[in-house]
Amino acid sequence: SLCSEHLLGRWIWKSGRTKGEKHLVPWNVQNINTNPDNFGWEKDRVVIGCAAPGLYEVSFGFFTRRKPTVTLLVNGEPVLSAINSASYAVHHSSGRLAAVGPHTAGNVTGLTLLDFLALPPKAKVSCTFQGEDGGEGFLSLRKM
């Protein structure tokens, strides 16, 4: 049995396009999944399934030239938002993203968030993305 530090999944959005009028992010690549019985993923689908209830660490990052607005959904309902702002990111508990100017290599920082969720059984986790086309991002979940 894996210790809880190793029960994780991470998925990548590389297509730069969202799906539907809600602008849901399709997870194109599975980077790691140490527990496929718990973390359900299908290529280019917008939902990551979490079979087991309990506490999870969630993190995401989205990288575009202009800061986007990202909302994390559980079973289709918004639970966390990282809001587009020139000076900071706001979500339900804390967070700050300071703009310090452009980097010579292009966009090297993104809009990121780390938080914790108490998920119900068979939870469906997804993200909406409001921003320019051509971005990329990741979603990571770790069962605690």
ZIVENSUL-V437241 format. One record per pair of residues at least 4 apart in sequence whose ideal C-beta (glycine too) atoms are under 7 Angstrom apart, sorted by the first residue. I is the first residue (numbers start at 1). GAP is how many residues later the second one is. D is the distance in Angstrom with one decimal. If there is no record, write none. Layout:
BEGIN
I	GAP	D
I	GAP	D
END
This chain:
BEGIN
2	4	4.3
2	5	5.7
2	32	6.1
4	139	6.1
4	140	5.6
6	28	5.4
7	27	6.0
7	28	5.0
7	31	6.9
7	135	6.5
7	136	4.0
8	24	6.6
8	26	5.7
8	132	6.7
8	133	6.6
8	134	4.2
9	23	6.4
9	24	4.4
9	30	3.8
9	32	7.0
9	39	6.9
9	132	5.3
10	21	4.2
10	22	5.0
10	128	6.1
10	130	4.3
11	16	3.8
11	18	6.8
11	19	5.6
11	20	6.4
11	30	6.1
11	37	6.3
11	127	6.7
11	128	5.2
12	16	6.2
12	17	4.1
12	19	5.4
12	126	5.3
13	12	5.0
13	13	6.7
13	14	6.1
13	15	6.0
13	123	5.8
13	124	4.5
14	14	4.8
14	15	6.1
14	122	5.4
15	11	6.3
15	13	5.4
16	117	5.5
16	118	4.2
16	119	5.6
16	120	6.4
17	116	6.3
18	5	4.1
18	6	5.9
18	7	5.9
18	111	5.3
19	5	4.9
19	7	5.4
19	27	5.6
20	4	5.6
22	106	5.6
23	105	5.0
23	106	5.5
23	107	5.9
24	22	3.9
24	102	5.7
24	104	5.8
25	21	6.3
25	102	4.5
25	104	5.1
25	112	6.7
26	18	4.7
26	19	6.5
26	20	5.3
27	14	6.3
27	18	6.6
27	21	6.5
27	112	6.7
28	15	6.6
28	16	5.8
30	11	5.1
33	6	5.2
33	8	6.5
35	4	5.7
37	14	6.6
38	12	6.3
38	13	4.9
38	14	5.2
38	105	6.5
39	9	6.4
39	11	6.4
39	102	6.6
40	8	6.8
40	9	3.2
40	11	7.0
41	7	5.7
46	80	5.1
47	77	4.6
47	78	7.0
47	79	5.0
48	77	4.7
48	91	6.6
48	93	6.8
49	73	6.9
49	75	5.8
50	6	6.8
50	69	5.3
50	73	4.5
50	75	6.1
50	91	6.6
51	71	6.0
52	91	6.6
53	66	5.9
53	67	5.4
53	68	4.4
54	65	6.6
54	89	6.4
54	90	6.9
55	61	6.3
55	63	5.7
55	89	4.2
56	60	6.9
56	61	4.9
56	63	5.5
56	85	5.4
56	86	6.4
56	87	5.7
56	88	6.4
57	59	5.7
57	85	4.3
57	87	6.2
58	14	6.7
58	57	5.7
58	58	7.0
58	59	5.5
58	83	5.6
59	54	6.5
59	55	4.5
59	81	4.7
60	10	6.7
60	12	6.9
60	52	6.9
60	53	5.6
60	67	6.4
60	77	6.4
60	78	6.3
60	79	4.8
61	49	4.7
61	50	6.9
61	51	4.0
61	76	5.8
61	77	5.5
62	6	5.4
62	8	5.4
62	48	5.4
62	49	5.1
62	67	6.4
62	73	5.8
62	75	3.8
63	44	5.8
63	47	3.8
63	72	6.0
63	73	5.5
63	74	6.4
64	4	5.6
64	43	6.9
64	67	5.1
64	68	5.4
64	70	7.0
64	71	3.7
65	42	5.5
65	67	6.6
66	65	6.4
66	66	5.7
67	17	4.9
67	18	6.9
67	44	5.3
68	16	5.8
68	43	5.9
68	61	5.7
68	62	5.9
68	63	2.8
68	67	6.5
69	13	7.0
69	14	5.4
69	15	4.3
69	61	4.2
69	62	6.7
70	11	7.0
70	12	4.7
70	41	6.2
70	57	5.9
70	58	6.9
70	59	5.7
71	7	4.9
71	10	4.7
71	56	6.7
71	57	4.6
72	7	5.6
72	8	4.2
72	55	5.6
73	4	6.1
73	5	5.6
73	6	6.8
73	53	4.7
73	54	6.9
73	55	6.8
74	5	5.0
74	43	6.8
74	45	6.5
74	49	5.5
74	51	5.9
75	48	6.1
75	49	5.3
79	38	6.8
80	11	5.2
80	12	6.0
80	33	6.6
80	35	5.9
81	10	5.5
82	7	4.7
82	9	5.5
82	29	5.2
82	31	5.0
83	6	6.4
83	7	4.8
85	4	6.6
85	5	6.9
86	13	5.8
87	11	6.8
87	12	6.2
88	8	4.7
88	9	5.6
88	10	7.0
89	6	4.9
89	7	6.7
89	8	4.1
89	22	5.8
90	5	6.5
91	4	5.2
91	22	6.0
93	22	6.7
95	18	6.5
97	14	6.3
103	5	4.8
119	4	4.1
125	16	6.7
127	12	6.2
129	6	7.0
131	4	5.9
END
